[in-house]
Amino acid sequence: MSYYIGTKVQNKNFDEAIELVTAELKNEGFGVITEVDVTNTLKNKLDVDFKKYRILGACNPNFAYQALSAEDKIGILLPCNVVVEEHENGEVEVSAVDPIVSMSSVENEKLVGLATEVKDRLTRVIENLKA
């Protein structure tokens, strides 16, 4: 079982892909509450060059509240991370965590339906990037 849902984004550069995935997340009720620029962080901290790589922390407040109400330590697995990366050949790939896989380690039946709904929404985000 894969731990992520992903696709290559056609005819978009890195910045355009970030804008597009942010808009698609918004369409599914998510906001980007954190953004980690891995490229700049690695350059500043280690003085290494790394491909364009950004981690977007996506959160749907309603789902987060439901998850936290069912399992107070679930915040360890929040927000849902979405990665935008540019490969050496210029291709841009977007990957989102599979919440069913990440929450499977938590033995709480109340989270199963919620994780399924979140995965469905993140899958739609990824599928809409292919269009």
N, C-alpha and C positions, 0 to 999 in steps of 0.2 A: 504494500500500500504506500503510495507516494504521500509525502507530508506537505505537498503544495499543489496549487492549481496555477498553471502558467500558459503563456502564449508569447509568440514573437509579434511585435507591433509593426505592421507594414506602413511604409511611406510616412513615417514620423521620426523626427530626431528625438534625442533624449529629453529635452525640455518640453517639446510638444507632447511626448508620451506622458510626462508627469502631469501636465495640464489635463490631458484626456482622461487618465486614470482617476485624477482628483474629481473631475466632473462626473465620471461614471460612478464613483463611490458615493458622491452626493445624491445622485439619482436613486441609489439604493438605501439612502438614509444614513450614510456614514459621513463623518467629517474627519479630516486629517488633523489629529491633535498633537502629533510629534513628527518631526522630520529630521533624520540623521543623514548628513552628507558624509558618507564613509570615505569618499575620495579625499575631501579636504581634511577630515580628521586624521587619516593615515599620513597625509603629507605633513600636517602640522605636528603630529605627535612622533612619527617615526621617520619623517623625511623620505618616504617612499612614494613612488608614482603608482597609482592604482586606477583601473578603469573607472568610468563614471558609474557610480553605484549609490543609490539613495534608498533609504528605508523609510517608508511612510507608515506611521502608526494610525490605523483607521479605527474609528470608534462609532458605534451606533449607541447613543445614550440609553435608549430603551432596552436594548439587548444587554448592555453592560449592567444596568440596574437589575434586570432579571437574573443574570448570572451571579452577581454579587449577593443578591438576596438568597439565592439557593446555595451558595458556597462562598463564604467570606474570603477565602484565600485565593479565589480564582483570579484576582487581580494580578497574580504572578504571570498569568497567561494572556493578559490584556495589555495593550490593544491588539487588534489583529494586524500583523505586519504584512505590508505589501512592498515588494522590492522592485525597483526599476533599475536595470543595468544595461550598459552599452558594451557589446562584445567588440573584440578587435576588428572584426569585419564591418563594424558600423551598425550591425543589427541591434535593435532594442528589444529587450525581453522584460515582461512584467510577470511577477509571480506573487501569489497570495498564499498565506498559511491555510492549511486545511484544518478548520476548527474541530472537525470530528476527530481527527488524529490527535491534535494537541490536547483536547479535552478527554480523550479516551483514558488517559492515565488517572483521571479523577473519577472515582467510583461514586457517581451521583446521578441517579436516573433522571432527576429534574433537568439536567443539562443536555440530555440526548436530543430532545426535540429542538431546543434552542440552538445547539451546535449545527443541527441539520438545516435550520432556517438561515443561519449565518452563512453556512457553506453554499446554500442555494443562491443567496444574494451575491456572495463573492464570485461564484461561478458565473453569474450573469455579467458582473463587471468585466471579468476576463473575456467572456464570449463577445461582449460588445466592443472590445478592443480590436477584434479581428475584422470588424466591418469596415 
